[in-house]
């Protein structure tokens, strides 16, 4: 007796085609994700690059017993803050900093930052790997998963537009010396940095204290660079 072959209906054929298409699409997504995640982390700065910033600190006092912190005078009496790249060894970037004040005095340091972890020495930390994209971690081995690129945009300069990455984070801290745990400080940091070099372009740091009640605003603004015309 001959066996009659059963033919698939048109609906079954469509279902099979959809399954195949989805399987191919899923494989493509996995491949792209793998390629993206395996993209090597690299520094974007070079020996000899310099980056100069203006610094400013402001305070807003909301209660009579609040006072402006003395350290803000360092920001408002700044002539310039310069970062000079002195070495690039793998993912470790070495640099000198010159913090010059309006009275002519200055503070000089020799610092480093590891672009795999974000670990740094000194008082300057805003250097990142090159070509980071949205949702990329700022440093691949940094354990804080909140430290990622939130957005990407364009920044106009005298030498033309450049792509700028942006990240921000906000945390509330409690004064452990207050047994009521009602004394807090809210810390908001917003950072814009050049996508190609990974160097800081603009930084806002807002500190909000509630006891006594006052706010602090610290800003860093790039004013000059040898890497491009600011």
C-alpha positions in Angstrom: 0.0 0.0 0.0 1.5 3.3 -1.0 2.0 5.9 1.7 0.4 9.2 0.9 2.6 12.2 1.8 0.9 14.8 4.0 1.3 18.4 2.6 1.8 21.3 4.9 -0.9 24.0 5.0 -0.1 27.6 4.1 -0.5 28.6 7.7 2.0 26.0 8.8 4.5 27.2 6.2 4.1 30.8 7.4 4.7 29.7 11.0 7.9 27.8 10.0 9.2 30.8 8.0 8.6 33.1 11.0 10.4 30.8 13.3 13.4 30.6 10.9 13.4 34.4 10.5 13.3 35.0 14.3 16.0 32.4 14.9 18.2 34.2 12.3 17.4 37.6 13.8 18.2 36.4 17.4 21.5 34.9 16.2 22.4 38.3 14.5 21.6 40.2 17.8 23.8 37.8 19.8 26.6 38.2 17.3 26.4 42.0 17.3 26.2 42.0 21.1 29.2 39.8 21.3 31.2 41.9 18.9 30.2 45.1 20.8 31.1 43.6 24.2 34.4 42.3 23.0 35.4 45.7 21.6 38.7 46.4 23.2 39.0 49.3 25.7 41.6 51.9 24.5 42.8 55.3 25.7 42.0 58.2 23.5 44.7 60.6 24.7 48.3 60.8 23.6 51.5 61.9 25.3 51.8 65.6 25.0 48.1 66.4 25.0 47.1 69.2 27.3 43.7 70.2 28.6 43.0 73.4 30.5 39.9 74.1 32.6 38.3 77.0 34.4 36.9 76.2 37.9 34.1 77.9 39.8 32.3 77.2 43.1 29.1 78.8 44.3 26.9 78.5 47.4 23.3 79.1 48.2 22.5 79.5 51.9 18.9 78.8 53.0 19.3 78.9 56.8 20.9 81.5 59.1 23.3 79.0 60.7 24.6 77.9 57.2 27.9 79.3 55.9 29.9 79.0 52.7 32.6 76.3 53.1 36.1 77.7 53.0 37.3 75.3 50.3 35.1 77.1 47.7 37.7 79.9 47.7 40.1 77.5 46.0 37.7 77.2 43.0 36.9 80.9 42.8 40.5 82.0 43.1 41.7 79.6 40.3 43.5 81.0 37.3 43.5 77.7 35.5 43.7 73.9 36.0 45.8 72.1 33.4 46.1 68.4 32.7 49.2 67.3 30.8 49.3 63.7 29.5 52.8 62.3 30.2 52.4 58.5 29.5 50.1 55.9 28.1 51.0 52.4 29.1 48.2 50.0 28.1 45.1 51.2 29.9 47.1 53.2 32.5 47.3 56.9 31.7 49.9 59.1 33.5 49.5 62.9 33.7 50.7 66.0 35.5 48.3 68.6 36.8 48.9 72.2 37.5 46.4 74.1 39.6 47.3 77.7 39.4 45.7 80.4 41.5 45.1 84.1 40.8 47.8 85.0 43.3 50.4 83.2 41.3 50.8 80.2 43.5 50.2 76.7 42.2 49.8 73.1 43.1 51.5 70.5 40.9 50.9 66.7 41.0 51.9 63.6 39.0 48.9 61.3 38.8 47.7 58.2 37.1 44.3 56.6 36.2 43.6 53.0 35.2 41.0 53.1 32.4 39.9 49.5 33.1 38.8 50.1 36.7 38.7 53.9 37.1 41.1 53.8 40.0 43.1 57.0 40.1 45.6 59.0 42.2 45.5 62.7 42.8 42.5 65.1 42.5 41.6 64.7 38.8 39.7 61.6 37.7 37.7 62.6 34.6 39.5 60.6 31.9 37.6 57.8 30.1 38.3 55.2 27.3 37.8 56.3 23.7 34.6 55.7 21.7 32.2 54.8 24.4 28.5 54.4 23.4 25.2 54.7 25.2 24.9 52.1 28.0 28.6 51.3 27.9 30.2 51.2 31.3 32.6 54.1 31.9 35.3 51.7 32.9 34.8 48.0 32.0 36.0 46.6 35.4 34.4 49.2 37.6 31.9 47.3 39.9 29.3 50.1 40.0 26.9 49.2 37.2 25.2 52.7 37.4 28.3 54.4 36.0 27.4 54.2 32.3 27.1 56.5 29.3 23.6 57.9 29.5 23.5 59.9 26.3 25.6 61.1 23.3 25.4 64.5 21.6 27.3 67.1 19.6 29.4 70.0 21.0 30.4 73.0 18.9 34.0 74.1 19.1 36.1 76.6 17.1 37.6 73.7 15.1 34.1 72.2 14.4 31.6 70.0 16.1 32.7 67.0 18.2 30.8 64.1 19.6 30.3 64.3 23.4 29.2 61.6 25.8 27.3 62.3 29.0 26.7 60.5 32.3 25.2 61.5 35.6 24.6 59.9 39.0 22.8 61.1 42.2 23.3 59.6 45.6 22.1 60.6 49.1 24.4 60.2 52.0 23.6 60.2 55.7 25.7 61.7 58.5 26.7 58.8 60.6 27.4 61.1 63.5 23.7 62.0 63.7 21.9 59.3 65.8 18.6 60.4 64.2 20.0 59.8 60.7 18.1 62.9 59.5 21.2 64.9 58.5 21.8 64.2 54.8 23.8 65.3 51.8 22.5 64.8 48.2 25.3 64.6 45.7 24.5 65.0 42.0 27.3 64.8 39.4 26.8 65.5 35.7 29.7 65.0 33.3 30.2 65.7 29.6 33.3 64.3 28.0 34.8 64.2 24.5 34.0 60.8 22.8 37.2 60.6 20.9 39.8 61.5 23.5 37.7 60.5 26.6 38.6 63.9 28.3 36.4 66.0 30.4 34.6 68.8 28.7 32.2 70.1 31.3 31.3 69.0 34.9 28.6 70.1 37.3 28.6 68.9 40.9 25.6 69.9 43.1 25.8 69.2 46.8 22.5 69.7 48.8 22.8 69.7 52.6 19.7 69.8 54.9 21.1 70.5 58.3 22.0 73.3 58.1 20.3 73.9 54.7 22.6 75.0 51.9 23.6 74.1 48.4 27.1 74.0 46.7 27.6 74.1 43.0 31.1 73.3 41.5 31.8 73.5 37.8 34.7 72.6 35.5 34.7 74.0 32.0 37.3 73.1 29.3 38.8 76.4 28.0 41.8 75.2 25.9 43.3 72.0 24.5 46.1 71.0 22.1 44.0 68.0 20.9 41.5 70.3 19.1 40.5 73.9 18.9 38.2 74.7 21.8 
